[in-house]
Amino acid sequence: QVQLVESGGGLVQAGGSLRLSCAASGSIFSINAMGWYRQAPGKGRELVARISSGGSTNYADSVKGRFTISRDNAKNTVFLQMYSLKPEDTAVYYCNVYPWREDFWGQGTQVTVSS
């Protein structure tokens, strides 16, 4: 059974930083591109960043230059380092494979940025 467990969210002031982690079951991690997604209140879920199995990355324009996605294949973990956070980054953040699969969504981790 696939499990994706996100952690690292919290409350931070604008301009602050957070580092999110996602622990993935080994059966999917090594062969899949992984993504971080987010869902803000009243909005749909959007892709924030993705990373291929080989380490190539891609970012949404809204986070480019502020967020960095990385992965540790030995630990089956993907990270999202977030700098210069803005109130509009407030959302529940999820990891999933890329492209996402409905049955892989976890609980997510809440990120709240105060102004």
N, C-alpha and C positions, 0 to 999 in steps of 0.2 A: 504494500500500500504506500502510495506517495504521500509524504508529509513535507510541508514547507512551514517553518516556524520563524516568524519575524520578531525582532526585538530591537531595542535601542531608542524608541521614540520618547517623547517627553515635551515639556513646556520650556520654551526658550525665547529670549527677547530677540527682536529684529536685529540682524547683524551677527547673530550667534551661529554656533555650529552644532551638528549632531552627526553621529555615525550609526547607521542602521546595519543590522546583520540579519541574514536569512540562512538558516540551517536547512539543507535539503537532503532528502533521502538519496543514497548513493546510486540507486537504480536509474535516476534521471539526470543527475548532475553532470556526469562526465561527458554525456553525449548531446547535451542540449544547450542552446543559447538560453540565457536567463535574463529576466527583466525585472525592473522595479516599476511599479505602477502606483498611482494614487487616486483617491476619490475624495474630493472636497464636498462639504455639505451642499446638497442640492444639485450636484453636478455628476456627470458620468465618470467612469473610470478611465484614466488616461495613462499612456506609457510615458514614463519619466526618463528612463535610461535602459539600455540593453547591452549585453556583452556576449560575444560568441564563445563557443567552447575553446577557441584559440586565443581569446583575449581582445578581439576587436570590439570597439565601443561606439555607441551612438547615443545622442542626447536630444531631448526635446529642446526647442529653441528657448523656452522659458527658463531652463536651468543650465544651459550651456555656459561653461566657465565658472559655475558655482558648485556643481555637483560632480562627483567622480564615482563611477561604478568600478568595482574590481571583484575578483574571485580568487578563492584559495581552493584549488581542485583537490588538494590532499585532505582538506577538512570539509569538503562539500559545502562550502559557505560562500555566499555572495554578499558584498558590502555596498553601502551607499554612503559615501562621505559627503556631507552637505555643509557648505560654507555660505556666509552672507545671506542667511535665511531671511525671507520676507513674510509678512503676514499672509500673502497669497499662496505661500507654500503649505499653509495649514490644511491638513488632510489626513486620512488614514492611508498609510503606505503598505503596499503588499508586494511580495515577490511571487513570480510565477515563471514558467518557461516562456520563451518567446518563439512563436506567437503563443499567447496564453491559452490555457485549457481550463474550461469551466470547473472541472472536478478537482483542480489543484489549488484553488484559492484557500488560503489560510485565514487566520483571524485578523491579520494585519497589525500594525503598530501605529498609534496615534501620534502625530506631530502637530504641535500647536505653537504658532509663532505670534507673540504679542508685539504690538506696536509701541 
